[in-house]
Amino acid sequence: MSADLIQLSDSLDPPRLVIFDCDGTLVDSQHHIVSAMHSAFAANGLVLPDADAVRRTVGLPLEVAIEHLLLPLGSPALNPVVHAYKTAAIAQRLEPDHHEPLFPGLVATLDRLEQAGFLLGVATGKARRGLNYTLATHSLTERFITLQTCDVVANGKPAPDMVLQAMAETGAVPASTIVVGDTTYDMEMARNAGVQAIGVAWGYHDEQILLETGAASIIKNFGELPDLVIELLTRSSSAA
């Protein structure tokens, strides 16, 4: 651990909180999401959405994502497609070869942040059941002190609700909180909550649009994250 990390962990109050998106940030789940969406559309006799279009909706609450994808089809009934997606996603989890890999370097980065005294959280468009499954699969459940999902807040991304609730649960404040995500919805959620955001280069939205929607910086790999968090929070603390 660098001297800066040790110094920050000993010198800042209130708590420092890093909130991670899940799909496209912690885990690469795109293939399963696209597959489940295609199954849902097929079950309802609808033209399958393009895979890129599906990926662009990742991070939104499920109902909102499907609404976006139904627009080109004249907005047919929403609820049957939502139900079919949930059924397909649950069935996928029961398959013996189901796998959503962690992105490289995540566990070591979580170790560094925890050792430096950071609190860790998740804010995701997943429902709580889906998030619990993903974290448990990778033995990550105990790593995160606050879990925010679209079914436990009034409004999902890009509204600020999940970040505001995470800060309320942990005692963090905007100046001591950072969101890490791969989509514009993450960047906008952070901006709407008054906190800084870091974009990741390996997710589902382009780097340039992440910067345009509020990312303070983009990381190319998880190893870059701890030092960047230190830099941004130190700058924020000095400004305050």
KEKOLZA-536861 format. One line per 3 residues: number of its first residue (from 1); their letters; for each residue x, y, z of N, C-alpha, C. Coordinates in nm, 4 decimals. Each point is the difference from the previous one (the first is absolute). Layout:
# KEKOLZA-536861
NUM> A> X/Y/Z/X/Y/Z/X/Y/Z  ...
END
This chain:
# KEKOLZA-536861
1> MSA> 0.0829/-0.1191/0.0000/-0.0829/0.1191/0.0000/0.0870/0.1249/0.0000  -0.0376/0.0997/-0.0783/0.0803/0.1203/-0.0087/-0.0162/0.0843/0.1250  0.0969/0.0908/0.0229/-0.0085/0.0909/0.1146/-0.1236/0.0877/-0.0084
4> DLI> -0.0381/0.0387/-0.1205/-0.1196/0.0826/-0.0170/-0.1245/-0.0727/0.0475  -0.0097/-0.1305/-0.0293/-0.1146/-0.0768/0.0436/-0.0065/-0.0059/0.1518  0.1159/-0.0257/0.0636/0.0037/-0.0054/0.1457/-0.0379/0.1351/0.0588
7> QLS> 0.0526/0.1080/-0.0566/-0.0271/0.1327/0.0510/-0.1480/0.0331/-0.0111  -0.0629/-0.0361/-0.1118/-0.1399/0.0327/-0.0176/-0.0857/-0.0766/0.0993  0.0308/-0.1273/0.0212/-0.0812/-0.0799/0.0897/0.0053/0.0531/0.1422
10> DSL> 0.1092/0.0664/0.0371/0.0149/0.0495/0.1361/-0.0483/0.1432/0.0187  -0.0230/0.0728/-0.1114/-0.0175/0.1434/0.0161/-0.1370/0.0529/-0.0373  -0.0816/-0.0792/-0.0692/-0.1256/0.0542/-0.0479/-0.1176/-0.0468/0.0837
13> DPP> -0.0913/0.0926/0.0259/-0.1250/-0.0272/0.0679/-0.1003/0.0939/-0.0626  -0.1147/-0.0396/-0.0384/-0.0711/-0.1249/0.0236/0.0506/-0.1170/-0.0844  -0.0693/-0.1142/0.0090/0.0457/-0.1190/-0.0727/0.0146/0.0242/-0.1493
16> RLV> 0.0961/-0.0685/-0.0592/0.0199/0.0035/-0.1450/-0.0720/-0.1183/-0.0613  -0.0766/0.0243/-0.1027/-0.0862/-0.1020/-0.0581/0.0230/-0.0087/-0.1501  0.0264/-0.1198/-0.0497/0.0108/-0.0250/-0.1436/-0.1167/-0.0901/-0.0394
19> IFD> -0.0847/0.0496/-0.0894/-0.1196/-0.0720/-0.0434/0.0223/-0.0523/-0.1415  -0.0089/-0.1295/-0.0162/0.0228/-0.0640/-0.1295/-0.1321/-0.0367/-0.0663  -0.0079/0.0235/-0.1301/-0.1009/-0.0661/-0.0797/0.0356/-0.1483/-0.0056
22> CDG> -0.0955/-0.0845/-0.0437/0.0267/-0.1436/-0.0076/0.0255/-0.0460/-0.1429  -0.1056/-0.0119/-0.0812/0.0136/-0.0519/-0.1368/0.0832/0.0941/-0.0859  0.1074/-0.0532/-0.0560/0.0877/0.0809/-0.0842/0.1095/0.0701/0.0771
25> TLV> -0.0070/-0.0034/0.1320/0.1035/0.0614/0.0837/0.0688/-0.1050/0.0857  -0.0784/-0.0731/0.0795/0.0560/-0.1087/0.0800/0.0046/-0.1305/-0.0785  -0.1089/-0.0298/-0.0704/-0.0094/-0.1275/-0.0710/-0.0378/0.0232/-0.1456
28> DSQ> 0.0460/-0.0919/-0.0840/-0.0336/0.0047/-0.1423/-0.1203/-0.0909/-0.0234  -0.1171/0.0588/0.0030/-0.1253/-0.0758/-0.0089/-0.0731/0.0243/-0.1305  0.0644/0.0669/-0.0950/-0.0707/0.0439/-0.1195/-0.0608/-0.1144/-0.0794
31> HHI> 0.0696/-0.1118/-0.0101/-0.0504/-0.1101/-0.0817/-0.1288/-0.0575/0.0585  -0.0048/-0.0108/0.1326/-0.1201/-0.0518/0.0636/-0.1148/0.1007/-0.0084  0.0303/0.1286/0.0127/-0.1045/0.1013/-0.0101/-0.0602/0.0014/-0.1397
34> VSA> 0.0853/-0.0020/-0.1007/-0.0489/-0.0002/-0.1384/-0.0808/-0.1264/-0.0266  0.0489/-0.1147/0.0464/-0.0695/-0.1256/-0.0220/-0.1374/0.0002/0.0663  -0.0072/0.0467/0.1233/-0.1283/0.0038/0.0700/-0.0958/0.0971/-0.0676
37> MHS> 0.0520/0.1128/-0.0481/-0.0865/0.0965/-0.0684/-0.0521/-0.0589/-0.1302  0.0853/-0.0673/-0.0747/-0.0448/-0.0634/-0.1231/-0.1057/-0.1065/0.0284  0.0188/-0.0768/0.1063/-0.0995/-0.1007/0.0370/-0.1332/0.0646/0.0339
40> AFA> 0.0049/0.1134/0.0705/-0.1228/0.0692/0.0400/-0.0760/0.0522/-0.1206  0.0729/0.0569/-0.0958/-0.0650/0.0522/-0.1202/-0.0558/-0.1147/-0.0850  0.0783/-0.1064/-0.0136/-0.0452/-0.1137/-0.0791/-0.1249/-0.0640/0.0604
43> ANG> -0.0045/-0.0089/0.1325/-0.1149/-0.0600/0.0673/-0.1284/0.0781/-0.0248  0.0151/0.1286/-0.0342/-0.1156/0.0842/-0.0262/-0.0203/0.0275/-0.1487  0.0706/-0.0749/-0.0825/-0.0171/0.0129/-0.1434/0.0488/0.1311/-0.0564
46> LVL> 0.1005/0.0589/0.0615/0.0497/0.1310/-0.0409/0.1344/-0.0126/-0.0713  0.0278/0.0958/-0.0868/0.1297/0.0054/-0.0669/0.1088/0.0212/0.1047  0.1067/-0.0778/-0.0089/0.1059/0.0091/0.1009/0.0756/0.1309/-0.0124
49> PDA> 0.0261/0.0663/0.1118/0.0792/0.1226/-0.0043/0.1452/-0.0297/-0.0306  0.0671/0.0953/-0.0618/0.1424/-0.0132/-0.0273/0.0768/-0.0110/0.1309  0.1045/-0.0835/0.0006/0.0781/-0.0204/0.1226/0.0586/0.1304/0.0517
52> DAV> 0.0472/0.0867/-0.0889/0.0548/0.1287/0.0435/-0.1069/0.0843/0.0672  -0.1223/-0.0047/-0.0524/-0.1096/0.0762/0.0610/-0.0278/-0.0514/0.1406  0.0044/-0.1309/0.0187/-0.0205/-0.0568/0.1336/0.1088/0.0473/0.0945
55> RRT> 0.1265/-0.0070/-0.0459/0.1110/0.0406/0.0860/-0.0109/0.1471/0.0405  -0.0527/0.0826/-0.0884/-0.0116/0.1425/0.0327/-0.1007/0.0262/0.1107  -0.0904/-0.0949/0.0259/-0.0994/0.0191/0.1060/0.0447/-0.0578/0.1339
58> VGL> 0.1112/-0.0728/0.0000/0.0458/-0.0627/0.1250/0.0279/0.1085/0.1038  -0.0534/-0.0193/0.1185/0.0138/0.0983/0.1068/-0.1317/0.0655/0.0357  -0.0901/0.0085/-0.0964/-0.1326/0.0537/0.0266/-0.0842/-0.1049/0.0725
61> PLE> -0.1026/0.0435/0.0748/-0.0953/-0.0983/0.0526/-0.0568/-0.0832/-0.1148  -0.0290/-0.1259/0.0253/-0.0403/-0.0922/-0.1059/-0.1181/0.0535/-0.0809  -0.1009/0.0498/0.0689/-0.1185/0.0486/-0.0708/0.0342/0.1151/-0.0930
64> VAI> 0.0873/0.0886/0.0443/0.0396/0.1150/-0.0814/0.0822/-0.0468/-0.1195  0.0908/-0.0950/0.0233/0.0823/-0.0530/-0.1089/-0.0874/-0.0622/-0.1079  -0.0962/-0.0801/0.0418/-0.0865/-0.0667/-0.0982/-0.0891/0.1014/-0.0718
67> EHL> -0.0453/0.1009/0.0705/-0.0770/0.1062/-0.0659/0.0786/0.0616/-0.1138  0.1272/0.0281/0.0237/0.0862/0.0565/-0.1046/0.0083/-0.0931/-0.1200  0.0146/-0.1284/0.0273/0.0171/-0.0968/-0.1075/-0.1302/-0.0263/-0.0763
70> LLP> -0.1125/0.0253/0.0639/-0.1294/-0.0209/-0.0649/-0.0425/0.1173/-0.0875  0.0596/0.1153/0.0203/-0.0418/0.1199/-0.0742/0.0016/-0.0200/-0.1517  0.1064/-0.0566/-0.0574/-0.0004/-0.0178/-0.1463/-0.1076/-0.0959/-0.0501
73> LGS> -0.0592/-0.0768/0.0910/-0.1010/-0.0975/-0.0390/-0.1414/0.0529/0.0244  -0.0115/0.1298/0.0283/-0.1312/0.0570/0.0262/-0.0462/-0.0165/0.1431  0.0935/-0.0291/0.0890/-0.0285/-0.0128/0.1434/-0.1108/-0.0991/0.0315
76> PAL> 0.0195/-0.1301/-0.0350/-0.0973/-0.1021/0.0415/-0.0011/-0.0162/0.1517  -0.0868/-0.0851/0.0491/-0.0186/-0.0153/0.1446/0.1324/-0.0289/0.0711  0.0241/0.0734/0.1074/0.1274/-0.0080/0.0726/0.0061/-0.1193/0.0934
79> NPV> -0.1019/-0.0200/0.0816/0.0067/-0.0975/0.1085/0.0313/-0.1426/-0.0452  -0.0568/-0.0480/-0.1111/0.0352/-0.1370/-0.0415/0.1478/-0.0162/-0.0344  0.0609/0.1037/-0.0554/0.1418/-0.0080/-0.0345/0.0847/0.0027/0.1271
82> VHA> -0.0386/0.0850/0.0948/0.0717/0.0050/0.1279/-0.0068/-0.1361/0.0691  -0.1183/-0.0573/0.0033/-0.0168/-0.1310/0.0647/0.0847/-0.1059/-0.0695  -0.0001/0.0020/-0.1335/0.0767/-0.0992/-0.0748/0.1494/0.0173/0.0221
85> YKT> 0.0465/0.1244/0.0127/0.1421/0.0235/0.0268/0.0384/-0.0582/0.1358  -0.0800/0.0278/0.1017/0.0303/-0.0512/0.1339/0.0030/-0.1523/0.0000  -0.0943/-0.0610/-0.0701/-0.0039/-0.1460/-0.0085/0.1263/-0.0536/-0.0662
88> AAI> 0.0419/0.0649/-0.1096/0.1204/-0.0440/-0.0706/0.1244/0.0189/0.0849  0.0083/0.1120/0.0717/0.1181/0.0271/0.0825/0.0114/-0.1006/0.1132  -0.1122/-0.0333/0.0622/0.0021/-0.0990/0.1079/0.0418/-0.1363/-0.0541
91> AQR> -0.0520/-0.0359/-0.1158/0.0372/-0.1280/-0.0606/0.1495/-0.0056/-0.0305  0.0564/0.1108/-0.0452/0.1437/0.0034/-0.0293/0.0825/-0.0311/0.1241  -0.0406/0.0566/0.1139/0.0762/-0.0197/0.1229/0.0012/-0.1454/0.0447
94> LEP> -0.0995/-0.0775/-0.0441/-0.0079/-0.1402/0.0385/0.0836/-0.0899/-0.0890  0.0527/0.0553/-0.1092/0.0816/-0.0797/-0.0896/0.1374/-0.0253/0.0623  0.0502/-0.1217/-0.0068/0.1270/-0.0325/0.0672/0.1197/0.0781/-0.0537
97> DHH> -0.0064/0.0434/-0.1250/0.1138/0.0718/-0.0578/-0.0199/0.1513/0.0011  -0.0992/0.0473/0.0749/-0.0245/0.1448/0.0062/0.1210/0.0697/0.0629  0.0490/0.1031/-0.0678/0.1203/0.0673/0.0499/0.0010/0.1456/-0.0446
100> EPL> 0.0158/0.0881/0.0956/0.0178/0.1429/-0.0269/0.1337/0.0401/0.0614  0.1071/0.0024/-0.0793/0.1338/0.0192/0.0573/0.0222/0.1388/0.0579  0.0766/0.0048/0.1063/0.0458/0.1284/0.0529/0.0991/0.0610/-0.0980
103> FPG> 0.0014/0.1319/-0.0057/0.1020/0.0652/-0.0808/0.1349/-0.0078/0.0725  0.1089/-0.0129/-0.0750/0.1318/-0.0226/0.0603/0.0394/0.1093/0.0994  0.0589/-0.0429/0.1099/0.0549/0.0926/0.0978/-0.0980/0.0484/0.1034
106> LVA> -0.1272/-0.0411/-0.0084/-0.1000/0.0530/0.0929/0.0312/-0.0345/0.1450  0.0247/-0.1270/0.0276/0.0163/-0.0426/0.1395/0.1196/0.0700/0.0647  0.1104/0.0100/-0.0709/0.1175/0.0683/0.0552/-0.0300/0.1471/0.0270
109> TLD> -0.0793/0.0622/-0.0857/-0.0354/0.1404/0.0196/-0.0907/0.0168/0.1202  -0.0967/-0.0897/0.0171/-0.0849/0.0049/0.1191/0.0844/-0.0158/0.1259  0.0990/-0.0892/-0.0053/0.0907/-0.0182/0.1141/0.0706/0.1308/0.0344
112> RLE> 0.0539/0.0669/-0.1001/0.0739/0.1246/0.0233/-0.0904/0.1077/0.0586  -0.1189/0.0112/-0.0539/-0.0927/0.1027/0.0494/-0.0430/-0.0294/0.1431  -0.0298/-0.1246/0.0302/-0.0395/-0.0357/0.1358/0.1135/0.0229/0.0987
115> QAG> 0.1211/-0.0378/-0.0402/0.1149/0.0186/0.0877/0.0243/0.1475/0.0300  -0.0388/0.0853/-0.0930/0.0174/0.1433/0.0187/-0.1162/0.0631/0.0766  -0.0981/-0.0796/0.0386/-0.1089/0.0508/0.0819/-0.1236/0.0439/-0.0761
118> FLL> -0.0069/-0.0281/-0.1287/-0.1179/0.0368/-0.0773/-0.1150/-0.0955/0.0294  -0.1202/0.0534/-0.0022/-0.1203/-0.0813/-0.0019/-0.0365/-0.0246/-0.1461  -0.0543/-0.1169/-0.0260/-0.0324/-0.0380/-0.1374/-0.1493/-0.0272/-0.0126
121> GVA> -0.0569/0.0403/-0.1139/-0.1405/-0.0235/-0.0242/-0.0259/-0.0336/-0.1454  -0.1230/-0.0393/-0.0274/-0.0439/-0.0292/-0.1368/-0.1298/0.0753/-0.0255  -0.0124/0.0554/-0.1190/-0.1249/0.0606/-0.0468/-0.0248/-0.0515/-0.1400
124> TGK> -0.1071/-0.0736/-0.0192/-0.0193/-0.0724/-0.1248/-0.1447/0.0018/-0.0460  -0.0177/-0.0134/-0.1295/-0.1329/-0.0154/-0.0564/-0.0575/-0.1387/0.0221  0.0796/-0.0936/0.0505/-0.0498/-0.1326/0.0337/-0.1028/0.0079/0.1134
127> ARR> -0.0876/-0.0983/0.0073/-0.0807/-0.0204/0.1187/0.0876/-0.0620/0.1084  -0.0437/0.0084/0.1261/0.0825/-0.0497/0.1099/0.0290/-0.1491/-0.0146  -0.0967/-0.0776/-0.0452/0.0240/-0.1436/-0.0159/0.1139/-0.0267/-0.0972
130> GLN> 0.0009/0.0726/-0.1111/0.1058/-0.0192/-0.0977/0.1354/0.0425/0.0519  0.0047/0.1138/0.0714/0.1267/0.0460/0.0562/0.0514/-0.0986/0.1043  -0.0896/-0.0459/0.0881/0.0422/-0.0962/0.1020/0.0618/-0.1240/-0.0636
133> YTL> -0.0616/-0.0466/-0.1078/0.0521/-0.1183/-0.0687/0.1401/0.0271/-0.0556  0.0164/0.1130/-0.0669/0.1295/0.0318/-0.0604/0.1094/0.0120/0.1050  -0.0269/0.0725/0.1070/0.1017/0.0176/0.1044/0.0329/-0.1315/0.0687
136> ATH> -0.1023/-0.0799/0.0275/0.0241/-0.1280/0.0668/0.0808/-0.0940/-0.0891  -0.0270/0.0015/-0.1288/0.0719/-0.0868/-0.0940/0.1499/0.0254/0.0051  0.0374/0.1271/0.0199/0.1417/0.0362/0.0003/0.0552/0.0245/0.1412
139> SLT> -0.0758/-0.0430/0.1018/0.0420/0.0164/0.1403/0.0316/0.1456/0.0329  -0.0840/0.0903/-0.0497/0.0203/0.1436/0.0215/-0.1031/0.0623/0.0942  -0.0943/-0.0791/0.0484/-0.1106/0.0559/0.0772/0.0480/0.0830/0.1176
142> ERF> 0.0992/-0.0477/0.0707/0.0453/0.0689/0.1210/0.0904/0.1190/-0.0292  0.0351/0.0216/-0.1255/0.0906/0.1089/-0.0333/-0.0708/0.1363/-0.0031  -0.1316/-0.0004/-0.0147/-0.0733/0.1244/-0.0211/-0.0934/0.0277/0.1176
145> ITL> 0.0144/0.1190/0.0556/-0.0758/0.0356/0.1192/-0.1390/0.0522/-0.0327  -0.0197/0.0497/-0.1209/-0.1307/0.0514/-0.0402/-0.0315/-0.0483/-0.1412  -0.1187/-0.0560/-0.0158/-0.0445/-0.0533/-0.1289/-0.1266/0.0729/-0.0419
148> QTC> 0.0078/0.0684/-0.1124/-0.1145/0.0759/-0.0500/-0.0435/-0.0586/-0.1339  -0.1268/-0.0385/-0.0080/-0.0559/-0.0567/-0.1214/-0.1251/0.0775/-0.0387  -0.0403/-0.0166/-0.1254/-0.1093/0.0820/-0.0506/-0.1326/-0.0317/0.0661
151> DVV> -0.0107/-0.1145/0.0677/-0.1261/-0.0357/0.0647/-0.0062/0.0407/0.1468  0.1005/0.0735/0.0490/-0.0046/0.0476/0.1387/0.0024/0.1523/0.0092  -0.0063/0.0671/-0.1139/-0.0061/0.1467/-0.0022/-0.1184/0.0426/-0.0856
154> ANG> -0.0402/0.1248/0.0149/-0.1138/0.0500/-0.0773/0.0347/0.0109/-0.1478  0.1230/0.0403/-0.0296/0.0413/0.0226/-0.1385/0.1380/-0.0597/-0.0234  0.0133/-0.0745/-0.1113/0.1283/-0.0562/-0.0366/0.0853/0.1003/-0.0751
157> KPA> 0.1131/-0.0466/-0.0514/0.0901/0.0858/-0.0773/-0.0748/0.0594/-0.1188  0.0288/0.1240/-0.0354/0.1066/0.0886/0.0491/-0.0397/0.0890/0.1181  -0.1143/-0.0260/0.0630/-0.0375/0.0765/0.1196/0.1032/-0.0227/0.1104
160> PDM> 0.0103/0.0922/0.0943/0.1043/-0.0099/0.1033/-0.0351/-0.0907/0.1167  -0.1177/-0.0608/-0.0008/-0.0524/-0.0657/0.1193/0.0947/-0.1030/0.0609  0.0599/-0.0847/-0.0830/0.0852/-0.1059/0.0547/0.1246/0.0559/0.0665
163> VLQ> 0.0589/0.1024/-0.0587/0.1187/0.0615/0.0611/-0.0384/0.0704/0.1296  -0.1103/0.0714/-0.0001/-0.0439/0.0704/0.1209/-0.0289/-0.0986/0.1124  -0.0630/-0.1125/-0.0333/-0.0295/-0.0998/0.1022/0.1272/-0.0658/0.0509
166> AMA> 0.0946/-0.0260/-0.0897/0.1274/-0.0593/0.0429/0.0745/0.0934/0.0954  -0.0001/0.1290/-0.0311/0.0656/0.0948/0.0894/-0.0716/0.0069/0.1342  -0.1322/-0.0029/-0.0014/-0.0753/0.0045/0.1249/0.0298/-0.1220/0.0867
169> ETG> 0.0146/-0.1158/-0.0618/0.0254/-0.1230/0.0752/0.1410/-0.0046/0.0581  0.0949/0.0646/-0.0646/0.1400/-0.0113/0.0416/0.0530/0.1226/0.0725  -0.0712/0.1122/-0.0059/0.0496/0.1232/0.0594/0.0928/0.0783/-0.0890
172> AVP> 0.0164/-0.0445/-0.1243/0.0844/0.0740/-0.0944/-0.0732/0.1248/-0.0473  0.0754/0.0923/-0.0574/-0.0550/0.1237/-0.0551/0.0480/0.0116/-0.1447  -0.0588/0.0891/-0.0786/0.0415/0.0098/-0.1402/0.1497/0.0178/-0.0205
175> AST> 0.0644/0.0797/0.0842/0.1429/0.0250/-0.0177/0.0856/-0.1218/0.0314  -0.0584/-0.1013/0.0653/0.0779/-0.1192/0.0355/-0.0492/-0.1246/-0.0737  -0.0748/0.0208/-0.1075/-0.0613/-0.1119/-0.0723/0.0361/0.0061/-0.1479
178> IVV> 0.0248/-0.1163/-0.0582/0.0281/-0.0107/-0.1428/-0.0777/-0.1182/-0.0568  -0.0569/0.0209/-0.1168/-0.0679/-0.1063/-0.0742/0.0934/-0.0504/-0.1093  0.0056/-0.1313/-0.0171/0.0800/-0.0620/-0.1065/-0.0953/-0.0798/-0.0885
181> GDT> -0.0030/0.0335/-0.1296/-0.0926/-0.0688/-0.0877/0.0413/0.0048/-0.1454  -0.0780/-0.0699/-0.0824/0.0356/-0.0137/-0.1415/-0.1005/0.0655/-0.0936  -0.1081/0.0600/0.0530/-0.1027/0.0560/-0.0879/-0.0276/0.1463/0.0334
184> TYD> -0.0633/0.0659/-0.0957/-0.0420/0.1385/0.0228/-0.0972/0.0082/0.1154  -0.0775/-0.1052/0.0237/-0.0961/0.0019/0.1105/0.0711/0.0093/0.1339  0.1171/-0.0639/0.0110/0.0796/0.0101/0.1226/0.0536/0.1413/0.0184
187> MEM> 0.0516/0.0578/-0.1085/0.0561/0.1340/0.0076/-0.1090/0.1017/0.0362  -0.1164/-0.0148/-0.0622/-0.1097/0.0926/0.0267/-0.0547/-0.0175/0.1412  -0.0076/-0.1238/0.0473/-0.0427/-0.0255/0.1375/0.0929/0.0697/0.0984
190> ARN> 0.1300/-0.0134/-0.0222/0.0973/0.0651/0.0878/-0.0156/0.1512/-0.0041  -0.0087/0.0541/-0.1203/-0.0148/0.1451/-0.0137/-0.1270/0.0487/0.0681  -0.1088/-0.0728/-0.0157/-0.1263/0.0402/0.0619/0.0047/-0.0069/0.1519
193> AGV> 0.0891/-0.0855/0.0525/0.0165/-0.0111/0.1451/0.1070/0.0935/0.0535  0.0696/0.0715/-0.0884/0.1039/0.0928/0.0429/0.1303/-0.0648/0.0373  0.0272/-0.1203/-0.0553/0.1259/-0.0677/0.0305/0.0807/-0.0173/-0.1281
196> QAI> 0.1270/-0.0298/0.0151/0.0870/-0.0217/-0.1147/-0.0160/-0.1417/-0.0547  0.0374/-0.0161/-0.1266/-0.0135/-0.1307/-0.0638/0.1255/-0.0322/-0.0800  0.0314/-0.1282/-0.0042/0.1098/-0.0530/-0.0805/-0.0593/-0.1012/-0.0974
199> GVA> 0.0348/0.0127/-0.1274/-0.0457/-0.0948/-0.0995/0.1021/-0.1093/-0.0221  -0.0480/-0.1172/-0.0431/0.0899/-0.1102/-0.0327/-0.0031/-0.0234/-0.1505  0.1141/-0.0374/-0.0544/0.0144/-0.0105/-0.1460/-0.0490/-0.1326/-0.0554
202> WGY> -0.0326/-0.0966/0.0867/-0.0306/-0.1353/-0.0473/-0.1503/-0.0290/-0.0030  -0.0840/0.0990/0.0235/-0.1425/-0.0258/0.0116/-0.0779/0.0189/-0.1279  -0.1267/0.0429/0.0141/-0.0962/-0.0044/-0.1089/-0.0254/0.1339/-0.0667
205> HDE> 0.0587/0.1095/0.0500/-0.0123/0.1301/-0.0654/0.1385/0.0541/-0.0331  0.0082/0.0787/-0.1062/0.1277/0.0530/-0.0472/0.0611/0.0971/0.1008  0.1331/0.0036/0.0013/0.0718/0.0864/0.0939/-0.0363/0.1474/-0.0186
208> QIL> -0.0074/0.0461/-0.1240/-0.0248/0.1415/-0.0247/-0.1343/0.0440/0.0559  -0.1017/-0.0831/-0.0169/-0.1310/0.0394/0.0507/-0.0042/-0.0056/0.1524  0.0824/-0.0863/0.0598/0.0107/0.0001/0.1464/0.0576/0.1322/0.0486
211> LET> 0.1025/0.0495/-0.0676/0.0585/0.1284/0.0369/-0.0995/0.1136/-0.0212  -0.0743/-0.0080/-0.1089/-0.0965/0.1062/-0.0298/-0.1151/0.0039/0.0999  -0.0288/-0.1127/0.0623/-0.1112/-0.0037/0.0952/0.0445/0.0063/0.1457
214> GAA> 0.1292/0.0280/0.0231/0.0383/0.0314/0.1371/0.1155/-0.0753/0.0596  0.0585/-0.0954/-0.0711/0.1137/-0.0714/0.0573/0.1176/0.0948/0.0213  0.0568/-0.0038/0.1198/0.1186/0.0812/0.0270/0.1210/-0.0574/-0.0710
217> SII> -0.0007/-0.1313/-0.0209/0.1106/-0.0670/-0.0674/-0.0454/-0.1387/-0.0407  0.0776/-0.0644/-0.0867/-0.0271/-0.1362/-0.0440/0.1186/-0.0877/0.0371  -0.0262/-0.1149/0.0603/0.1080/-0.0937/0.0294/0.0006/-0.1113/-0.1047
220> KNF> 0.1196/-0.0443/-0.0356/0.0174/-0.1068/-0.0982/0.0027/-0.1374/0.0663  0.0292/-0.0034/0.1288/-0.0005/-0.1258/0.0736/-0.0227/0.0317/0.1473  -0.0399/-0.1001/0.0774/-0.0322/0.0233/0.1406/0.1204/0.0446/0.0813
223> GEL> 0.1204/-0.0382/-0.0422/0.1177/0.0396/0.0752/0.0183/0.1499/0.0112  -0.0588/0.0754/-0.0928/0.0116/0.1455/0.0025/-0.0945/0.0652/0.0998  -0.0991/-0.0752/0.0475/-0.1083/0.0627/0.0761/0.0408/0.0562/0.1360
226> PDL> 0.0687/-0.0743/0.0862/0.0257/0.0538/0.1341/0.0707/0.1351/0.0003  0.1059/0.0147/-0.0777/0.0726/0.1271/-0.0007/-0.0858/0.1129/-0.0568  -0.0830/-0.0313/-0.0985/-0.0869/0.1036/-0.0562/-0.1058/0.0421/0.1011
229> VIE> -0.0543/-0.0941/0.0732/-0.0962/0.0335/0.1053/0.0639/0.0936/0.1020  0.1227/-0.0318/0.0392/0.0722/0.0853/0.0948/0.0139/0.1412/-0.0546  0.0413/0.0095/-0.1238/0.0213/0.1316/-0.0614/-0.1290/0.0817/-0.0031
232> LLT> -0.1081/-0.0615/-0.0417/-0.1260/0.0731/-0.0132/-0.0571/0.0407/0.1353  0.0073/-0.0913/0.0973/-0.0559/0.0322/0.1315/0.0871/0.1022/0.0734  0.1306/-0.0066/-0.0197/0.0871/0.1003/0.0600/-0.0290/0.1375/-0.0580
235> RSS> -0.0182/0.0043/-0.1304/-0.0330/0.1265/-0.0660/-0.1352/0.0520/0.0473  -0.0972/-0.0899/0.0148/-0.1330/0.0394/0.0441/0.0036/0.0515/0.1432  0.0785/-0.0676/0.0855/0.0112/0.0429/0.1388/0.0657/0.1355/0.0122
238> SAA> 0.1010/0.0242/-0.0824/0.0687/0.1285/0.0024/-0.0923/0.1128/-0.0457  -0.0822/-0.0307/-0.1021/-0.0918/0.1014/-0.0508/-0.1067/0.0364/0.1024  -0.0406/-0.1012/0.0792/-0.1025/0.0237/0.1016/0.0549/0.0836/0.1138
END
